[in-house]
Amino acid sequence: KNCTFCIFPFFSRLKPLHRLQRIQAHLMSSHVEPEVLLEKVGRTGVITINRPKVLNALNLTMIRQIYPQLKKWENDSEVDIVIIKGAGGKAFCAGGDIRAVTEAGKAGGSLAQDFFREEYILNNAIGAYRKPYIAIIDGITMGGGVGLSVHGRFRVATEKTLFAMPETAIGLFPDVGGGYFLPRLRGKLGLFLALTGFRLKGRDVQRAGVATHFVESNKIPDLEKELVDLKCPSNADISKLLEFHQKQKVLESFFVPTTRLFSSSSVEGIMQNLRADGSDFANKQAETLSKMSPTSLKITFKQLQLGAALSLQDVLVMEYRLSQACMRGCDFHEGVRAVLVDRDQNPKWNPSTLDQVSDQLVDKYFSSPAEKDLMFT
């Protein structure tokens, strides 16, 4: 068998220097799938997130490949549109590679700054993109995957789409521009999704306003081909094609009783509303919130409050400050340990209750970092 393990006996018979050279040559010749595929198909730029074994989790290397290619295509007169999708059939992108960020932060590495800074710059570039940008969110779309899709002009959900912003469960906050798009959803739906990490599935992703269109998963290959075949398409041309594949227009809006329950001037007020309501839905949300990081809940509440009146760029500057403050705090590291590393699902939050999280503590998270603020070129 031509695998590294089986050929080591052969290498062991060679002289040390020669052996090292042969091992290096073998390892370099081993076929490694690229983590991102960047292709030009006709007049369409196609980005495929290609880490299906880890649900297409986004890392810094991938960000550093996607961003310059997007900028290049934006200025290329032979590229009309950009499509982004995920490989493997299970996920578009299940989020950022948070575990690597945590480990680097503990070791004192710069990844915690670099990852968030460059990810947010990419999010902003997508939001400001001058050409039609079509995200096919077929499968799991969370955290960093939301940042790669939701700020683009077109977001196509399928029956396999699973959307969530689950960051309060790991001592973080719904970043990647969550402070911009979430408060702009109808009523208090965005605040509900941000605090609870509630999962939207299939058509509900469009009904909620997260996706712009819904197309059945088995129609996606045909849709991609037809998008590629469009000649100098305008946004209206693309909308028309997407609506054709959608068959019937989804008229009803996604409804959960969030406006009444999540209308309050504080997280504590929301908890009171939920407990007073007493419905199964309200009880379940109260139970969910009681498991989240109290600090994260309060940061997120203020993040969406402020973000409702800010531009995407200004929201991302604010979120970079929050990300660096979370790296310095303890809840993020504890949340990652409990949910992603040890998986005991039993984080020990500090402070442990909402009433212990003072306004002064929350305000500190929003203050300018000792390092540089996020800058856009």
C-alpha positions in Angstrom: 0.0 0.0 0.0 1.3 3.4 -0.8 0.8 5.0 2.6 3.3 6.8 4.9 3.0 4.1 7.5 3.8 1.2 5.2 6.9 2.7 3.5 8.8 3.6 6.7 10.6 0.2 6.8 12.0 1.1 3.4 13.2 4.5 4.5 14.8 3.0 7.6 17.4 1.2 5.5 18.7 4.5 4.0 21.4 6.7 5.4 20.0 9.3 7.8 20.3 12.4 5.6 19.1 10.5 2.5 16.3 9.0 4.6 15.1 12.5 5.7 15.1 13.8 2.1 13.1 10.8 0.8 10.5 11.1 3.6 10.2 14.8 2.9 9.8 14.2 -0.8 7.1 11.5 -0.1 5.1 13.7 2.3 5.2 16.6 -0.2 4.0 14.4 -3.0 1.1 13.0 -0.9 -2.2 14.4 -2.3 -3.7 16.9 0.1 -7.1 18.3 -0.8 -7.1 22.1 -0.7 -9.2 23.6 2.0 -10.8 26.1 -0.4 -11.4 25.6 -4.1 -11.3 28.8 -6.1 -12.4 28.4 -9.7 -13.5 30.5 -12.6 -16.3 28.8 -14.5 -17.2 30.9 -17.6 -17.8 34.4 -16.2 -18.5 33.1 -12.7 -16.1 33.0 -9.7 -16.9 29.9 -7.6 -15.7 29.4 -4.1 -16.1 25.9 -2.6 -15.3 25.5 1.1 -13.6 22.1 1.1 -13.2 20.7 4.6 -16.2 18.3 4.7 -14.7 16.1 7.4 -14.9 19.0 9.9 -18.2 20.4 8.4 -16.3 23.0 6.4 -15.0 24.8 9.5 -13.4 28.1 8.6 -9.7 28.8 9.6 -7.3 31.6 9.0 -5.6 30.0 6.0 -8.9 29.8 4.2 -9.8 33.4 5.0 -6.4 34.4 3.6 -7.2 32.6 0.4 -10.8 33.8 0.0 -10.3 37.5 0.7 -7.7 38.3 -2.0 -9.6 36.2 -4.6 -12.8 38.0 -3.9 -11.1 41.4 -4.3 -9.4 40.2 -7.6 -12.8 39.0 -9.0 -14.4 42.2 -8.0 -12.1 44.1 -10.3 -12.0 41.5 -13.1 -14.1 42.6 -16.1 -14.4 39.0 -17.1 -16.2 37.9 -13.8 -19.9 38.8 -13.5 -21.0 37.0 -10.4 -19.6 35.0 -7.4 -21.0 31.8 -6.0 -19.9 30.4 -2.6 -20.9 26.9 -1.5 -19.7 24.1 0.8 -18.4 20.6 -0.2 -19.6 17.3 1.1 -23.4 17.7 1.3 -23.7 18.2 5.1 -22.6 21.7 5.7 -22.1 25.1 4.0 -19.8 26.1 6.9 -20.5 25.1 10.5 -18.4 28.0 12.0 -14.9 29.2 12.7 -12.2 27.0 14.0 -12.7 28.3 17.5 -10.8 25.6 19.2 -7.6 26.5 17.4 -8.1 30.2 18.3 -8.5 29.3 22.0 -5.4 27.1 22.1 -3.4 29.9 20.4 -4.7 32.5 22.9 -3.6 30.3 25.9 -0.2 30.0 24.3 0.1 33.7 23.8 0.0 33.5 20.0 -1.4 36.2 17.7 -4.0 33.9 16.1 -6.7 35.3 18.4 -6.1 38.8 17.0 -5.4 37.7 13.4 -8.3 35.4 13.0 -11.0 37.8 14.2 -9.5 40.8 12.5 -9.1 39.1 9.1 -12.5 37.3 9.3 -14.3 40.6 10.0 -12.5 42.3 7.1 -13.7 39.5 4.9 -17.3 39.8 6.2 -17.2 43.6 5.4 -15.9 42.9 1.9 -18.8 40.5 1.3 -21.3 43.1 2.6 -19.8 45.8 0.3 -19.3 43.6 -2.7 -20.0 45.4 -6.0 -21.0 42.3 -8.0 -23.8 39.8 -7.3 -22.7 37.4 -4.5 -24.7 34.2 -4.1 -24.3 32.0 -1.1 -25.8 28.5 -1.4 -26.3 27.6 2.3 -27.2 24.0 1.7 -26.6 22.3 5.1 -25.3 23.5 8.5 -24.6 27.2 8.5 -23.4 28.6 11.9 -21.1 31.3 13.2 -18.4 31.9 10.7 -20.5 30.3 8.0 -23.2 32.9 8.6 -20.5 35.6 8.1 -19.6 34.2 4.7 -23.2 34.2 3.5 -25.6 36.6 5.3 -24.0 39.9 4.2 -24.2 38.9 0.5 -27.0 40.0 -1.8 -28.4 36.5 -2.3 -28.6 33.6 0.3 -30.2 30.4 -1.0 -31.5 28.0 1.7 -32.6 24.4 1.1 -34.5 21.8 3.1 -31.1 20.8 4.5 -30.2 24.2 5.9 -29.7 24.5 9.6 -28.9 28.0 10.8 -27.9 29.1 14.3 -25.7 31.6 16.1 -24.9 29.5 19.2 -22.1 31.6 20.6 -23.6 32.5 24.0 -23.2 28.8 24.9 -19.4 29.1 24.7 -19.0 32.4 26.4 -18.8 34.4 23.2 -21.4 36.6 21.3 -23.0 36.3 17.8 -20.2 38.0 15.9 -19.3 38.1 12.1 -21.7 41.1 11.9 -24.4 39.5 14.0 -24.8 42.9 15.6 -25.8 44.3 12.2 -28.1 41.7 10.6 -29.8 40.2 13.7 -31.5 43.5 15.0 -32.8 44.1 11.4 -34.9 40.9 11.4 -38.6 41.3 12.1 -39.6 42.2 15.7 -37.4 40.7 18.3 -36.6 37.6 16.3 -32.9 38.5 16.0 -32.5 39.1 19.7 -34.2 35.7 20.4 -31.9 33.9 17.9 -28.8 35.7 19.4 -29.5 35.0 23.1 -30.8 31.4 22.8 -28.8 30.0 19.8 -32.2 28.7 18.5 -31.8 26.6 15.4 -33.8 27.5 12.3 -34.3 24.8 9.7 -35.2 24.6 6.0 -37.9 27.0 4.9 -37.9 28.8 8.3 -34.4 30.2 7.4 -36.1 32.1 4.6 -39.2 33.0 6.5 -37.1 34.5 9.2 -35.3 36.7 6.6 -31.9 35.1 7.0 -32.1 33.6 3.5 -33.5 35.5 0.5 -34.6 32.4 -1.4 -35.5 28.7 -0.9 -34.6 26.1 -3.5 -34.9 22.3 -3.0 -31.4 20.7 -2.6 -31.7 18.4 -5.6 -32.3 21.5 -7.8 -29.1 23.2 -6.7 -26.8 21.7 -9.5 -29.3 22.9 -12.1 -29.5 26.3 -10.5 -25.7 26.7 -10.4 -25.4 25.8 -14.1 -28.1 28.3 -15.0 -26.4 31.0 -12.9 -23.1 30.3 -14.8 -24.9 30.5 -18.1 -26.5 33.9 -17.5 -25.1 36.7 -19.7 -24.0 39.8 -17.9 -26.7 39.3 -15.2 -28.2 42.1 -13.2 -29.5 41.5 -9.6 -33.0 41.5 -11.1 -31.9 38.7 -13.6 -30.6 36.6 -10.7 -33.7 37.2 -8.6 -35.9 36.1 -11.5 -33.9 32.9 -11.9 -33.9 32.1 -8.1 -37.7 32.8 -7.9 -38.2 30.4 -10.9 -36.4 27.6 -9.1 -38.3 28.5 -5.9 -41.5 27.5 -7.7 -43.9 29.1 -5.2 -43.2 32.4 -3.4 -43.0 31.9 0.4 -45.6 34.4 1.7 -46.1 33.4 5.3 -43.4 34.7 7.7 -41.7 32.6 10.3 -43.5 33.1 13.6 -42.6 32.4 17.2 -44.0 34.6 20.0 -40.7 36.5 20.3 -41.8 40.1 20.1 -43.8 40.0 23.3 -41.5 37.7 25.3 -38.2 39.4 24.2 -39.3 43.0 24.5 -37.6 44.3 27.5 -34.8 46.8 28.5 -32.7 44.0 30.1 -31.9 40.3 29.9 -33.3 40.0 33.4 -36.6 41.5 32.1 -36.7 38.9 29.3 -36.2 36.1 31.9 -39.1 37.6 33.9 -41.3 37.7 30.8 -40.5 34.0 30.0 -41.2 32.8 33.5 -44.4 34.8 33.8 -45.7 33.5 30.5 -45.4 29.8 31.6 -46.0 28.3 28.1 -43.9 25.3 27.0 -42.1 27.5 24.5 -41.4 30.2 27.1 -40.3 27.6 29.7 -37.9 26.0 27.2 -36.3 29.3 26.3 -35.9 30.3 30.0 -34.2 26.9 30.6 -31.9 27.5 27.6 -30.9 31.0 28.7 -30.2 29.7 32.2 -27.4 27.5 30.7 -25.7 30.3 28.8 -22.9 32.5 29.9 -24.5 35.4 31.9 -21.8 37.7 30.7 -22.3 36.7 27.1 -26.1 37.3 27.4 -25.6 40.8 28.6 -22.9 41.6 26.1 -25.1 40.3 23.3 -28.1 42.3 24.4 -26.1 45.5 24.3 -24.3 44.5 21.0 -27.7 44.2 19.2 -29.1 47.3 20.9 -26.2 49.4 19.6 -25.8 47.5 16.3 -29.4 48.4 15.2 -28.2 52.0 14.5 -24.7 51.3 13.1 -23.3 50.4 9.7 -21.9 46.9 9.1 -18.4 48.3 9.2 -19.0 50.1 12.5 -20.6 46.9 14.0 -17.5 44.9 13.0 -15.2 47.4 14.7 -17.4 47.0 17.8 -17.3 43.2 17.5 -13.6 43.1 17.2 -13.3 45.0 20.5 -15.7 42.4 22.0 -13.8 39.5 20.6 -10.5 40.6 22.1 -12.2 41.3 25.5 -13.7 37.7 25.4 -10.2 36.3 24.7 -8.9 38.1 27.8 -11.9 36.9 29.9 -12.5 33.4 31.4 -16.0 32.5 30.1 -14.9 31.9 26.4 -12.1 29.5 27.4 -14.4 27.7 29.9 -17.2 27.5 27.3 -14.9 26.0 24.7 -13.6 23.5 27.2 -17.1 22.4 28.3 -18.7 22.3 24.8 -15.8 21.5 22.4 -12.9 19.9 24.3 -14.1 17.9 27.3 -17.7 18.0 26.1 -19.1 17.6 29.6 -21.6 20.4 28.8 -21.1 21.8 32.3 -19.4 25.1 32.1 -18.6 27.0 35.3 -19.4 30.6 34.3 -17.8 33.5 36.2 -19.8 35.5 37.1 -22.3 32.7 37.5 -25.6 34.7 37.5 -27.0 37.6 35.6 -27.3 39.9 38.7 -23.6 39.5 39.2 -22.8 40.9 35.8 -22.6 44.7 36.4 -23.1 47.4 33.8 -19.5 48.4 34.4 -18.3 45.0 33.5 -20.3 44.9 30.3 -19.1 48.4 29.4 -15.5 47.3 29.7 -16.1 44.8 26.9 -17.1 47.6 24.5 -14.1 49.8 25.3 -11.2 50.3 22.8 -8.6 47.5 23.1 -5.0 48.1 24.3 -4.0 46.7 20.9 -5.2 48.4 17.7 -8.8 48.8 16.8 -10.0 47.0 13.6 -9.1 49.1 10.6 -10.4 48.7 7.0 -8.2 49.6 4.1 
